[in-house]
Amino acid sequence: MEVLLVADDLTGAVDAGHGFARRGHRTVVAVSERDIAPDADDPAVLAVNTDSRYAEDDDAREAVARALGGREARVVYKKVDSTLRGNVASEVEAAIEASDADLAVVAPAFPAAGRTTREGIHRVEGRRLSETGYADDANPPGSDRLPALFEQARYPVEHVPLETVAEGVGAIHEVLESSGEGPRIATFDAADDGHLATIARAGGELGERVLYVGSGGLAAHIAVPERGVGVTGGAVGSPDGSGVLAVVGSVADATLAGIERVPDSTVIELDGEELVAEPERVGRAAGERAAARLARGEHALVTAARSRADVAATRGAGARAGHDENEVAARVRRALAAAAGVALAEGRPSGLFLTGGDVALAVCEEVGIDAIRLSGEAVAEGVPCGRVAGGPLSGTPLVTKAGGFGGESTIVTVLGRLDGGS
């Protein structure tokens, strides 16, 4: 194996893995750390989902250590959320230890998706993270100042400003070589893909054991020591009489805006109050409706929310029933996974679209998807394509999307692409 990539959620593993697949490297995503490389055909790049973004700190550390333990790879990449949610510092520390790295090169910027870092401050579409909705996440960024995330780390931290990155590889090496020896962390400013390419090249030419830490942005520039067998075949569906199943678990603004563009006849929305009370029953009923549509060659999009008002209503129903937001979210996942299980029980769709990392994982576990082979194609930035590898749905085209990625037309575009469009 040339590259081992460890991500804290499924859509992140797919997105970062795409950065390698689109350059022709055979890339397989293991849906969970329990499903390492089934039907993997000896990939050049293995991406592993630890499902640890919302785990307790110690559990997140252990998950990363397990994913990296006993696996040899010439390059190790720790994928973190492009908005710095989750147990970022703890997982990076665990990855340094498990990979025996001399240096962690930390550059989470993803300029193509509006994520940049300047003067150590991480921003989304020009706004500081602390001023965005990501600050209200269940496990929000510890800080929007990138170096501050690692203030409590056991390793020394050095920040490399944009001016140094812009000067090139030599200037970066001067800073890193003067920062001492032994395990240490270097955080980087980056405002465009050229900066990320420079950072990746600097790490590769340093002559030390480097752990790369970033989002899908940096992953697209990490050199692979040896090319894997070129990937072939996209995730474009072929009209075969069945429709596309979309399961939408994200309530990010970008996703809700995308649902508005989908015809009402395609959307199957779960009732929030009923869902909170009986998630499996409500999910199965929705799955039966979806199965009927797929059998007629129609698309079906299953979701628990079409608007912010729907989200508030479901949370309100949960509060009245004595459930906190985490329990409500768990019930939503159970309902959507149950819907997918029923919808796919009798046949294969022309394609499958999953958005929202937790829900994507729940659906994969429900329907027996252990691995995804990436095609190297994408519908849009952060919306990569692949096919199910192994299991009852093997070969089914699949597209995933992190909730905050994409625009208003992305979901409609995905449905068309999976239906055999271009």
RACORFEN-V888992 format. One record per residue. RES is the residue in one letter. PHI is phi in whole degrees, 0 to 359 (NA if undefined). PSI is psi in degrees with one decimal (NA if undefined). NEAR is the number of other C-alpha atoms within 10 Angstrom. Layout:
BEGIN
((RES	PHI	PSI	NEAR) (RES	PHI	PSI	NEAR))
END
This chain:
BEGIN
((M	NA	132.8	15) (E	271	-41.2	19) (V	229	131.2	25) (L	245	119.4	22) (L	246	130.0	24) (V	239	123.4	33) (A	237	156.0	30) (D	269	-3.1	29) (D	208	166.2	27) (L	291	-48.1	31) (T	296	-30.5	29) (G	292	-39.3	27) (A	298	-42.2	30) (V	293	-45.1	34) (D	297	-46.9	30) (A	291	-37.6	28) (G	299	-33.7	34) (H	300	-31.6	33) (G	300	-26.7	24) (F	269	-41.9	26) (A	299	-37.0	29) (R	290	-13.5	19) (R	262	11.1	18) (G	96	7.3	18) (H	270	131.0	26) (R	297	118.2	27) (T	231	128.5	32) (V	235	137.8	33) (V	254	122.6	34) (A	275	120.9	27) (V	301	-33.8	29) (S	216	167.5	25) (E	294	-15.3	19) (R	279	-14.8	14) (D	247	53.0	14) (I	288	115.1	19) (A	54	44.3	22) (P	288	137.1	18) (D	52	40.8	16) (A	269	-13.6	20) (D	54	41.1	13) (D	50	68.7	15) (P	291	153.1	21) (A	287	-32.6	25) (V	232	124.6	27) (L	245	121.5	24) (A	254	128.8	34) (V	241	130.0	33) (N	268	120.5	29) (T	268	-8.9	26) (D	50	49.3	22) (S	240	7.2	22) (R	300	-37.7	23) (Y	250	17.9	19) (A	279	162.9	16) (E	296	153.7	12) (D	307	-50.5	16) (D	295	-37.2	12) (D	294	-37.9	15) (A	296	-43.5	23) (R	301	-45.3	23) (E	294	-37.5	17) (A	297	-42.5	22) (V	295	-43.1	28) (A	299	-39.8	21) (R	294	-42.5	17) (A	296	-34.1	23) (L	268	-19.6	23) (G	294	130.3	12) (G	73	11.4	10) (R	243	125.1	11) (E	268	130.0	13) (A	212	146.3	17) (R	282	-23.7	13) (V	228	133.5	21) (V	243	130.9	23) (Y	234	121.0	27) (K	262	107.7	29) (K	278	129.6	32) (V	239	161.9	29) (D	296	138.8	22) (S	289	-8.6	24) (T	247	15.4	23) (L	63	23.3	25) (R	285	160.0	22) (G	96	-165.9	25) (N	266	59.6	26) (V	301	-56.7	23) (A	298	-43.4	20) (S	296	-42.1	20) (E	290	-34.7	28) (V	294	-43.5	24) (E	302	-45.4	21) (A	297	-37.8	20) (A	291	-38.1	29) (I	301	-46.3	24) (E	293	-46.0	15) (A	290	-30.2	18) (S	265	-3.2	21) (D	56	43.3	14) (A	281	147.2	19) (D	275	-29.1	18) (L	211	133.6	23) (A	259	119.1	25) (V	264	108.5	24) (V	251	111.6	26) (A	216	85.0	28) (P	280	-0.8	30) (A	301	147.0	32) (F	219	74.4	29) (P	305	-36.4	23) (A	296	-21.2	14) (A	253	14.1	18) (G	84	11.6	16) (R	257	119.1	24) (T	226	161.1	26) (T	229	121.4	27) (R	226	136.6	17) (E	52	33.4	16) (G	80	-3.8	20) (I	261	125.6	17) (H	270	135.0	26) (R	228	155.4	25) (V	238	119.1	21) (E	50	40.2	12) (G	86	-10.6	11) (R	262	139.4	14) (R	301	144.3	18) (L	307	-38.1	23) (S	295	-14.3	18) (E	257	5.9	12) (T	251	171.2	14) (G	295	-19.5	11) (Y	296	-23.0	18) (A	292	-15.1	19) (D	260	8.3	12) (D	296	161.2	12) (A	297	-29.3	13) (N	227	77.8	16) (P	287	169.0	20) (P	303	136.6	22) (G	294	-26.9	18) (S	193	154.2	18) (D	267	0.6	21) (R	267	109.8	19) (L	304	-47.8	24) (P	298	-31.5	20) (A	294	-24.0	17) (L	301	-27.9	19) (F	250	16.7	23) (E	299	-31.0	12) (Q	266	5.2	11) (A	291	155.4	15) (R	279	-3.0	11) (Y	248	149.1	16) (P	295	148.5	15) (V	239	133.4	21) (E	234	130.8	17) (H	259	134.7	18) (V	253	111.7	23) (P	285	167.6	17) (L	299	-36.7	17) (E	300	-40.6	14) (T	291	-43.4	18) (V	301	-43.0	24) (A	295	-27.4	17) (E	291	-26.4	12) (G	117	-175.9	16) (V	301	-43.3	19) (G	300	-43.4	15) (A	295	-38.9	15) (I	296	-43.2	22) (H	299	-38.5	18) (E	300	-43.7	11) (V	294	-46.5	15) (L	291	-38.0	22) (E	289	-23.8	10) (S	271	-2.9	8) (S	273	1.9	15) (G	104	-173.4	10) (E	243	170.7	11) (G	84	173.4	13) (P	303	130.5	19) (R	205	166.4	22) (I	239	131.7	29) (A	240	120.4	20) (T	260	148.7	23) (F	230	139.7	27) (D	285	149.4	28) (A	198	132.6	31) (A	237	-7.9	21) (D	208	172.2	17) (D	295	-29.3	17) (G	299	-38.6	14) (H	296	-43.1	23) (L	296	-39.9	27) (A	298	-40.4	21) (T	295	-43.4	21) (I	298	-44.9	28) (A	298	-43.3	21) (R	295	-41.2	16) (A	299	-42.8	20) (G	297	-41.2	23) (G	292	-26.3	18) (E	259	7.7	12) (L	283	-26.8	16) (G	83	16.5	9) (E	238	166.8	13) (R	282	107.6	19) (V	254	133.2	25) (L	259	119.6	23) (Y	271	135.6	29) (V	230	120.7	25) (G	185	-172.2	24) (S	262	-159.5	28) (G	294	-18.8	28) (G	294	-56.3	27) (L	295	-35.4	28) (A	303	-33.2	27) (A	292	-9.7	22) (H	242	0.0	19) (I	282	125.7	21) (A	288	138.7	18) (V	259	124.5	17) (P	306	-40.2	12) (E	224	137.3	12) (R	289	137.7	15) (G	280	174.1	20) (V	299	132.4	14) (G	303	137.8	15) (V	283	147.3	18) (T	224	153.2	13) (G	82	128.5	12) (G	269	-171.5	16) (A	259	20.3	28) (V	288	129.0	27) (G	285	168.6	23) (S	235	130.2	15) (P	302	112.9	16) (D	231	18.3	12) (G	94	-11.3	13) (S	254	162.1	21) (G	261	-175.3	27) (V	261	135.7	30) (L	257	123.7	29) (A	246	131.0	27) (V	240	114.7	26) (V	250	113.0	28) (G	249	-5.7	27) (S	273	146.1	23) (V	241	22.9	21) (A	295	151.3	18) (D	304	-40.1	16) (A	298	-36.3	19) (T	285	-44.5	27) (L	299	-38.7	21) (A	295	-35.3	19) (G	292	-36.5	19) (I	297	-34.2	23) (E	301	-26.8	16) (R	277	-12.6	13) (V	277	135.5	18) (P	305	141.2	11) (D	303	-33.2	11) (S	293	-16.5	11) (T	269	-27.1	18) (V	274	130.6	19) (I	244	107.0	20) (E	258	131.6	17) (L	279	139.8	24) (D	287	124.8	18) (G	299	-45.4	23) (E	293	-42.5	17) (E	293	-37.9	14) (L	300	-44.5	23) (V	298	-37.8	25) (A	283	-44.5	15) (E	220	76.1	13) (P	299	-43.5	25) (E	293	-42.7	20) (R	297	-46.3	16) (V	296	-40.3	22) (G	295	-43.4	31) (R	297	-39.9	20) (A	297	-42.1	17) (A	295	-37.9	25) (G	297	-36.2	26) (E	295	-40.5	18) (R	295	-41.1	16) (A	295	-41.6	28) (A	299	-40.3	29) (A	296	-40.0	15) (R	293	-44.1	20) (L	299	-40.0	23) (A	296	-27.9	17) (R	273	2.8	11) (G	82	15.2	18) (E	260	156.9	19) (H	278	155.7	27) (A	221	126.2	25) (L	245	117.0	23) (V	256	128.8	24) (T	211	160.1	24) (A	258	-0.5	24) (A	201	139.3	24) (R	244	-6.1	20) (S	203	168.0	17) (R	299	-33.9	12) (A	297	-38.2	10) (D	296	-42.1	17) (V	300	-46.5	14) (A	296	-38.8	13) (A	295	-42.2	16) (T	294	-42.8	24) (R	296	-37.1	22) (G	296	-41.4	19) (A	297	-38.8	18) (G	295	-42.6	23) (A	298	-40.9	15) (R	295	-27.7	11) (A	271	2.3	13) (G	87	18.9	11) (H	256	139.8	16) (D	277	176.7	13) (E	296	-33.3	15) (N	295	-41.1	13) (E	292	-38.9	15) (V	299	-44.7	24) (A	299	-38.7	19) (A	296	-38.1	15) (R	291	-35.7	21) (V	298	-45.2	26) (R	300	-44.2	24) (R	298	-41.5	22) (A	294	-46.4	30) (L	293	-37.7	30) (A	295	-41.0	28) (A	297	-39.4	24) (A	299	-44.8	30) (A	295	-40.2	27) (G	300	-44.1	22) (V	290	-43.4	21) (A	299	-32.5	28) (L	257	4.7	20) (A	292	-32.0	13) (E	258	-8.8	10) (G	183	173.1	14) (R	259	135.1	22) (P	281	168.0	27) (S	288	-18.3	25) (G	188	163.5	30) (L	229	130.8	28) (F	238	126.0	22) (L	233	131.4	24) (T	225	141.7	26) (G	97	111.3	24) (G	302	-44.8	26) (D	295	-42.7	21) (V	290	-39.0	25) (A	302	-43.7	27) (L	296	-44.7	23) (A	299	-40.6	22) (V	294	-45.5	24) (C	301	-43.4	21) (E	294	-36.7	15) (E	293	-38.9	17) (V	256	6.9	19) (G	82	31.9	15) (I	264	114.7	22) (D	259	-24.7	24) (A	209	154.4	26) (I	231	126.7	30) (R	264	119.2	31) (L	280	144.3	33) (S	267	-19.4	27) (G	91	-4.4	25) (E	260	162.4	22) (A	212	147.2	20) (V	284	-37.4	21) (A	201	174.1	16) (E	299	126.0	16) (G	81	10.2	26) (V	229	73.0	24) (P	278	162.2	27) (C	248	152.9	30) (G	195	-169.5	29) (R	224	148.1	24) (V	296	133.3	26) (A	251	107.1	25) (G	87	165.3	18) (G	83	-177.7	14) (P	295	-22.8	15) (L	255	18.5	18) (S	307	131.8	18) (G	91	-9.9	17) (T	293	128.5	21) (P	299	139.1	30) (L	219	136.0	28) (V	234	135.6	29) (T	240	157.6	28) (K	214	125.9	31) (A	295	143.5	27) (G	307	-42.2	22) (G	278	-4.1	20) (F	268	162.6	19) (G	89	170.4	20) (G	243	-169.5	15) (E	297	-28.4	18) (S	264	0.4	16) (T	298	-46.3	22) (I	297	-43.5	28) (V	299	-41.2	15) (T	297	-42.0	17) (V	299	-45.6	27) (L	301	-42.2	26) (G	294	-40.5	17) (R	296	-44.8	21) (L	288	-17.8	28) (D	272	5.8	26) (G	102	5.1	15) (G	280	-177.6	13) (S	243	NA	11))
END
